[in-house]
């Protein structure tokens, strides 16, 4: 019998000054048994930074060849493909061809730096890569709870994340 994913509920208030997007979202997030709290919270941050009415968590959280989040139109065409972590270069190329825009959020400190230095995706103009520092992704993981109430204020490259007891200022570094 397979181990079932843990289910988290998140209520997020988003004030994105960059995109003039102000919305509340009630999300149900499935965490695969092999997924860490840190990775799941970076997925939640990725949702927050790209939130829209059509953005959703991908269908299969255990499929490494799929986006973590995506925005699809009524014809199932992928407008936005979001990957979290350190995706394989082959997957990035596949995503760049299949979708209008690709956004990658890497984290993990030195391992993420090594991954970035080996990556060869300069020819893909529709791919953007961002990095979250090891300290900030760990602090984000500490906010993980089965029922989360989070407020996010986004202005330029800085994100202010608050819950009932904690305030985090996260800086997302643009690599590409």
VENCOR-V917891 format. One record per run of one state. SS is the DSSP state (H for helix, E for strand, C for the rest). FROM is the first residue (numbers start at 1). LEN is the number of residues. If there is no record, write none. Layout:
ss:SS from:FROM len:LEN
ss:SS from:FROM len:LEN
This chain:
ss:C from:1 len:5
ss:E from:6 len:11
ss:C from:17 len:4
ss:E from:21 len:11
ss:C from:32 len:5
ss:H from:37 len:14
ss:C from:51 len:4
ss:E from:55 len:3
ss:C from:58 len:11
ss:E from:69 len:4
ss:C from:73 len:5
ss:E from:78 len:7
ss:C from:85 len:4
ss:H from:89 len:10
ss:E from:99 len:9
ss:C from:108 len:2
ss:H from:110 len:9
ss:C from:119 len:8
ss:E from:127 len:6
ss:C from:133 len:1
ss:H from:134 len:8
ss:C from:142 len:5
ss:E from:147 len:9
ss:C from:156 len:2
ss:E from:158 len:5
ss:C from:163 len:4
ss:E from:167 len:8
ss:C from:175 len:2
